[in-house]
Amino acid sequence: MSDLDPLNDGIPSPSWVPVGFTVAVSVRHPFRKIPVPWILNFVLALVLIPVAVALFFYAFTKGALLLRGLSRGARSRTAHVYPIYSEMWLIRLVDFQPVISAILLFQYDRLVSCIATGLRSMALNGQDVLITSCAFGNVIPRVVAASLESGASKVKIVDIVENELVHAKRKLPQFGSQVDYVQGDATAMNLPTASVGANVMFFLLHELEPEMKSKAIAEAARVLAPGGKFFLAEFHKPVPLGLRAISWLYFKTFEPFGLALWDVQDPVDQLSTINGMHCERQTAFFGNFQVIVATKNAAD
């Protein structure tokens, strides 16, 4: 028989062990916390962070529009605008250059550079330049700078959301009175026909409902002066099937009106139906993005 040894946590000591000696025994504690390998924490973070970001964007984009559609009452002219583009705290939270670049798969700088280079190649002496709708990131300062370098007398920024104009103005303190901020609708602008030498629209069309897309393109062409150029950056149908599937899922989840740009409302097709307009298209990142330059024929 063995006696219980108090020095060994009450575990019986063999009878052959001399008095005063203890035996080292490994004891398993059933409730002892097992350390989680750091790699598991890393993998969980890789999964949970994108899911949290996706849920955030869904809540303030398509999700918000679905809830808004359930409400009764007259539809306002800004009913199609996501809260992420209208609430100032959300605008300031999201408008962070690395985030915006990541959303566009790090093609943002390339797309903006294409537009800025096109503007610098124009002779805009004394003409106005229009930016149709504000956009996140540094596209507005770069477009304004390129336009003024090409001799434009003024840049007009038109947006339906006042907070977007206020936010844009904060980015352009150095340009002062050379920039006008106008609250207006891209589908029915309060600007004279043939009044601007260039017009820039940066990732607006995919957010508009089908009938609004057609109106916005028609307005963009209407306000353009003969010889002027319309610069349009947008999503495009990717070439690789895998990327196309991912893009399709993205649009279905977050931007349901964007898929129309792939076929039935291809901007090039729509612009080509307008008399006097001819288009050139460049694509980027396996066809996932496009920059269209539509030129209005010069007056005879």
Steps between C-alpha positions, in 0.01 A plus 500: 500500500607860443441797727375836378788742489389860572809630324386334178154656488342202667624251243591162645877444538631152434590307817858462389571873511692596816334729747573866427532447126238584237431373154462741207166422339349668190141591573248602229268780600181460296414871517843639423485740199682368198688783322370573149772506237564853365443378146137421587448854629653632179269288284196609702599864454535448124145368491325724753643836392380475135162372621465795737598746226254339257217520753582866568490594133186296439323671790570845359453421131253245365365410844411861574325537164295187565381642831435837340287331236274359770415843635184675389470845354619686193834397353760775534746589226783362715326170577756311288800642689672269746539634856873444463496786248260733680570480874803713588634269772495209256660708225788596729535145630519331161684762293846369581730462200636148577145373554373652176798365308438152641132510396615562143757219527783754518423631150382837632817694423523350152142599415534853634832546322336404172242776542748760625733430208210539257405835651857628484513414129205732428505871424235624742585867475219698661258207517325349800550140612224301666535225760171311504461365853761495775713194559711369785877510495722757331335499158338842547819689595689333216230573243472863613878545484526341153211712368647829620844406368337456158362853513146447630352814651287319757407153620140429595426212737138383492355255752149427621621466862599819681725314744704365211562854376598616848740208528647567155557865584715398795734326257545805278595800718786597270271558200265754658263671257624294206257227607120529521296257708150444364230281649332335206381177343719316248184392316367856461776755540425868516778587259478647150542277198858484362634693798803293612819399323540177698287290730624238748279228651683264737315184606150643516307305235512162675306649794215636288178324411465398132293796382726738692811364327363593158402848616839565661685405182269715288557796734875449496498524120254793493711735713819415307619763254597403144851355508463424873575171669300292746719287729314208657660250742294196592489127561518270198435132431817307596655260253609210730204288605612482863526878535172537313327272750639695795394830342153365430464398864625843615245684286216271599580559867598867513433675167200337328479763225864457397459181296310689231829665401623161379252475215156663475625842612856499374599870513680480166187367332288775656742780417536376142128552443538873570566699184849642475656284774776246443666292771826336595519246779794380708469214747709408803557201731387223265211710372350567844515879461466741212568860409294630210588821320206626293573795273233726355560600140631851456265754349528539124 
